[in-house]
Amino acid sequence: MSADTGTSRPADSAAANGVFGVGFRSLLRREILRFVRRPTNTFVPPAITNVLYFAVFGVVLGQRIDNIAGFDYIVFLLPGLVVLGAISNAFENASFSIFHGRWNEYIHETLTSPLSYTSMVLAYILAAALRGVVVGVIIVAIGLIFTPVPIAEPLYLAAFMIVVPLLFASLGVIGGLVANDFDDLTVMSQFILRPLVFFGAVFYSLDILPPLYRTLSLLNPMVYMVNGVRFGFLGYQEVDPLVSLGVLSGFAAAVIALDVYLFKRGYGLID
């Protein structure tokens, strides 16, 4: 389903409304309303899941686990759960929205609009990233029911909670373009995303691993995301957060640029 459109769009070359004009805001609003209007499908499931995480891992098992780096296990666990919820929902929202539009062919209306490809991509990504951030906030609110939640480095926390959902929303756009059916979306989420998360120091500290496994863990990009958010909450770091933030920001920018290129080529969009 790939093709090169071979056409130029006026909006890509200094259109009147610009990248963030009326068309962009309309598409962004539509994509936000897509998940806001269905809270039982978008916000309630992660809320229930994280209540179970906190109850089982934090309360029941946490009483049997020694403090990690001087923090109660439930407090140490919270940043990882925030990352898990944020990236899962950002990826899912973008991938499903793109694929659903392809499947039902209404994405063609967006493609034939005067919007630039950059505006289209940013609207999908920002809406999906917003959903990830909202879910992250919900998880923090749930955590407050079980334990006080410190915020040691608010600027770092805000930066990581912007960059990380943006990265996974942009990856979700690619997922929505390459998927051939709904099963492909499930495979991406369950067999690629989830394993990376569970081996990304969400439930444990890197310091407890043998040297070989700790070194191998550093190849997992999820480690840097979890540690960045954990530094924002707890002020505890196992990897330099400034380096992590720079690398993740560069990666996010590169993937967004790739998304725009794929839209321009019509990859997965045009039969």
C-alpha positions, -999 to +999 in steps of 0.1 A: +000+000+000+028+024-007+031+050-034+048+082-042+021+109-047+045+129-068+027+161-061+035+192-042+010+207-017+007+245-014+005+241+024+040+226+024+054+257+008+044+286+030+006+282+030-015+311+042-025+295+075+009+279+082+017+246+099-005+255+129-034+271+111-071+265+112-068+231+094-042+218+119-063+229+149-095+213+134-077+180+129-061+182+163-095+189+179-110+159+161-083+136+172-085+148+209-123+144+209-119+109+196-105+097+230-121+124+252-156+114+242-150+077+251-134+078+286-146+043+294-124+030+266-095+053+270-091+063+306-110+037+327-090+006+316-055+021+325-069+034+358-082+000+368-050-017+356-028+006+377-050+002+408-042-035+405-005-028+399-003-006+430-024-030+451-005-061+442+031-050+435+031-019+458+011-030+488+011-068+489+046-075+475+060-042+485+058-051+522+081-081+515+106-062+494+134-042+509+137-005+501+154+002+468+179+031+469+163+043+501+127+044+487+098+023+496+091-001+467+057+014+459+073+048+455+101+034+434+076+016+412+054+046+405+076+064+378+079+032+358+041+027+358+036+063+347+060+056+318+043+024+309+008+040+309+019+071+289+038+053+262+013+025+257-016+050+253+003+074+231+014+046+208-020+029+208-039+062+200-017+072+171-015+037+155-052+030+159-062+064+145-040+061+115-049+025+108-086+030+114-086+059+090-069+037+064-092+008+070-124+028+066-108+051+040-118+083+056-082+093+059-084+102+023-105+133+032-075+145+053-050+137+026-070+157+000-074+187+023-052+218+019-033+208+050+004+203+048+018+169+055+036+184+085+004+197+099-013+163+095+014+144+112+018+169+141-020+168+147-020+130+150+011+130+171+002+158+195-033+144+201-018+109+209+009+124+231-017+143+250-036+111+257-004+096+270+002+126+293-033+125+307-030+088+314+003+095+332-014+121+353-042+097+361-017+071+373+000+097+395-034+105+410-040+068+417-006+065+433-015+093+457-042+070+471-015+045+481+015+067+490+028+102+490+043+111+456+074+133+457+085+155+428+122+162+433+130+176+398+098+191+383+116+206+352+131+172+343+099+155+350+079+178+327+106+175+300+106+137+300+068+136+302+066+156+270+094+140+250+086+103+258+049+104+248+058+124+217+083+097+207+059+069+211+031+088+194+054+093+164+063+056+165+026+049+166+021+067+133+046+044+117+028+014+133-005+026+119+010+030+084+027-005+082-001-025+098-021-047+075-049-056+099-059-051+136-039-081+146-007-063+136-015-035+160-019-061+188+014-078+179+033-044+180+019-036+214+020-070+231+051-085+216+074-055+209+064-027+232+055-046+264+086-068+266+108-036+262+089-020+290+091-050+314+128-053+308+133-015+311+137-013+349+101-005+356+099-030+384+135-032+396+167-012+398+196-017+374+219-018+404+206-052+415+215-068+382+247-087+375+272-066+355+265-084+322+227-081+324+231-044+335+252-037+304+227-055+282+198-035+298+215-003+287+207-013+251+170-010+259+158+026+252+131+021+278+157+021+305+165+058+298+129+068+297+121+051+330+152+065+347+145+100+334+110+100+348+122+084+380+148+111+384+120+137+380+100+122+407+127+109+432+159+127+422+174+092+418+194+084+387+212+053+373+218+070+339+226+106+333+192+122+328+205+151+307+222+128+282+190+106+281+168+136+275+191+148+247+192+114+230+154+109+233+147+144+220+168+138+190+152+104+184+117+119+186+126+146+162+140+121+137+110+098+139+086+128+134+106+138+103+103+102+091+065+103+097+063+134+075+084+118+048+062+087+048+030+108+045+046+127+016+054+094-001+019+082+005+033+051+022+005+029+034-020+056+025-026+052-012-033+020-030 
